[in-house]
Amino acid sequence: MKLSEITSNPQILDDLSKFPLIQTSIVNFTAMGVILDGLLNRLGDPDQVIDNGQGPYLHRWYLIRNSKREDGAGGNLYLHKFLRDDYDRALHDHPWQSVSIILSGEYDEVTESKTFRRKVGDIVFREAEQPHRICLIDGKPVYTLFATGPKVREWGFHCEGGWKHNVSFELDGGCE
């Protein structure tokens, strides 16, 4: 069932009134577009603009940045705005475990074994070593809330010849 079907069905909304936390969550996701506009106006320009060689593909705002804590207990909370697809040359992984919550838009997440359609309200848990790639639907921007644990490893790309550190990948022009 789609979120729009839930929010427009009086019977479902009446049933949900017995579960206030769920009802609140649905209302919050429905209002997310308005919330995002207001949040971005307050946040201003992104803290980081990431380029994939074809121009900026990700705007990142730092909401909480603790990854460099000396006690190793750090983690981060970012607001991401995807403007275009990830590199199409190889799947990549991350230096930390992470959780993504899709706030607006939708994308396909390509993994080694399957492609998943990620939509508003989806919560995606990833291990640091899990290779994937984000592909926008019809090139439309996607907003996500992206939380990480502490850094546990270096990150890189999964090429046919094996894993390649992100710096080597960039210097060598990809998997070659």
Secondary structure, 3 states (H helix, E strand, C coil): CCHHHHHCCHHHHHHHCCCHHHHHHHHHHHCHHHHHHHHHHHHCCCCEEEECCCCEEEEEEEEEECCCCCCCCCCEEEEEEECCCCCCCCEECCCCCEEEEEEECCEEEECCCCEEEECCCCEEEECCCCCEEEEECCCCCEEEEEEECCCCCCCEEEECCEEEEHHHHHHCCCCC
